[in-house]
């Protein structure tokens, strides 16, 4: 366990700051209103880390040529991230660390 609070838990299996994010949507979205994220508890996303911003952007360009675009692009502060959905709707975070000590 890398971090947890009532809404999120972040886990890893190596020296990465997180590989899996679990979300308790009942805490995040207590009204149950329809939105981007489904209600319930479960895996929120799986993270894949790139060695450099250039590698992340090369992947972005390659996927964009195939008509695959991220549903969310965000600079978290410690990471620059692009979130995608696979054909089954699973969320994936493609990220690059912005700080040498982010791990």
C-alpha positions in Angstrom: 0.0 0.0 0.0 1.5 3.3 -1.1 -1.3 5.6 0.1 -4.9 5.3 1.2 -7.8 7.4 2.4 -11.6 6.7 2.5 -11.9 7.4 -1.2 -8.7 6.0 -2.8 -6.0 3.4 -2.3 -2.9 3.2 -4.4 -0.9 0.0 -4.6 2.3 -1.1 -6.4 4.3 -4.2 -6.9 7.7 -2.6 -7.5 9.4 0.8 -6.8 6.8 2.8 -8.7 4.6 5.2 -6.7 1.5 3.4 -7.9 0.4 0.8 -10.4 -3.2 0.3 -9.3 -5.7 2.8 -8.0 -8.8 1.6 -6.2 -11.7 4.0 -5.7 -14.7 4.0 -3.4 -17.1 5.9 -5.5 -19.7 5.9 -2.7 -17.4 8.4 -1.0 -16.3 10.3 -4.1 -19.8 10.6 -5.5 -22.2 10.1 -2.6 -25.3 11.3 -4.4 -25.0 8.5 -7.0 -25.5 11.0 -9.8 -24.6 9.8 -13.2 -21.1 10.9 -14.4 -17.9 9.8 -15.8 -17.1 7.4 -13.0 -19.4 4.5 -12.1 -20.7 4.0 -8.6 -19.2 1.2 -6.4 -15.9 0.0 -5.2 -13.2 -1.4 -7.4 -10.2 -0.8 -9.6 -10.2 2.8 -10.8 -7.2 2.4 -13.2 -3.9 0.7 -13.9 -0.9 2.9 -14.3 1.9 2.6 -16.9 5.0 4.8 -16.5 7.1 6.1 -19.3 10.8 7.0 -19.0 10.5 10.4 -20.5 7.9 12.9 -21.7 9.0 12.2 -25.2 8.1 8.5 -24.9 4.7 9.4 -23.5 4.1 11.8 -26.4 5.3 9.3 -29.0 2.7 6.8 -27.6 0.0 9.6 -27.7 0.8 10.3 -31.4 0.9 6.6 -32.3 -2.5 6.0 -30.6 -4.0 9.1 -32.1 -3.1 7.9 -35.6 -5.2 4.8 -34.8 -8.1 7.0 -33.7 -7.5 6.3 -30.0 -7.5 9.4 -27.8 -7.3 9.9 -24.1 -10.5 10.8 -22.3 -8.5 12.9 -19.7 -5.2 14.7 -19.8 -3.9 16.1 -16.6 -0.8 17.4 -14.9 -1.0 16.0 -11.4 2.1 17.9 -10.2 4.2 14.8 -9.7 3.1 13.2 -12.9 1.9 14.2 -16.4 -0.8 11.7 -17.2 -3.1 10.7 -20.0 -6.0 8.4 -19.2 -7.4 6.0 -21.8 -10.1 3.3 -21.9 -9.4 -0.1 -23.3 -12.0 -1.9 -25.5 -13.6 -3.4 -22.3 -13.9 0.1 -20.7 -11.0 -0.5 -18.2 -9.2 2.8 -17.4 -5.4 3.1 -17.9 -3.1 5.9 -16.9 -0.1 6.5 -19.1 2.2 8.7 -17.1 5.6 10.2 -16.8 7.1 11.4 -13.5 7.8 15.2 -13.4 10.1 15.0 -10.4 13.2 12.8 -9.9 12.0 12.0 -6.3 8.3 11.2 -7.3 8.7 7.5 -6.5 
